[in-house]
Amino acid sequence: MQPNQLLRMGNQIATFFDSFPDRQEAMRELAMHLKKFWPPAMRHELLALFDSTGGDAAHALLAAAVRAHRPLIE
């Protein structure tokens, strides 16, 4: 999958979880969503994208979730 498609999808998911009042819960739920619904190849591509770009085009919540819960996403 194209990196920009992964990032777009991740950002859309982050937009949903951004409505959660508890930021820590939102980050964890976002990470759990990626683990539960994205196949390993997509998750690894997303993490590789973050490794190469620092997640500079990512929604702030997505970037925070990747940093805080990377082992869960892997």
Residue pairs with C-beta under 8 A, 6 or more apart in sequence:
1 42
1 45
3 45
3 49
6 42
6 45
6 46
6 49
7 46
7 49
7 57
7 58
10 34
10 46
10 58
10 59
10 62
11 58
11 59
11 62
13 30
13 33
13 34
13 62
14 30
14 58
14 59
14 60
14 61
14 62
14 65
15 59
17 26
17 27
17 29
17 30
17 33
17 61
17 65
18 26
18 59
18 61
20 26
20 29
23 61
23 64
26 61
26 65
27 61
27 64
27 65
27 68
27 69
28 65
28 68
28 69
28 72
30 61
30 62
30 65
30 69
31 65
31 66
31 68
31 69
31 72
31 73
32 72
34 43
34 46
34 65
34 73
35 43
35 72
35 73
38 46
43 73
43 74
44 74
46 66
46 73
47 66
47 70
47 73
47 74
49 55
50 58
50 63
50 66
55 62
55 63
55 66
58 66
65 73
66 73
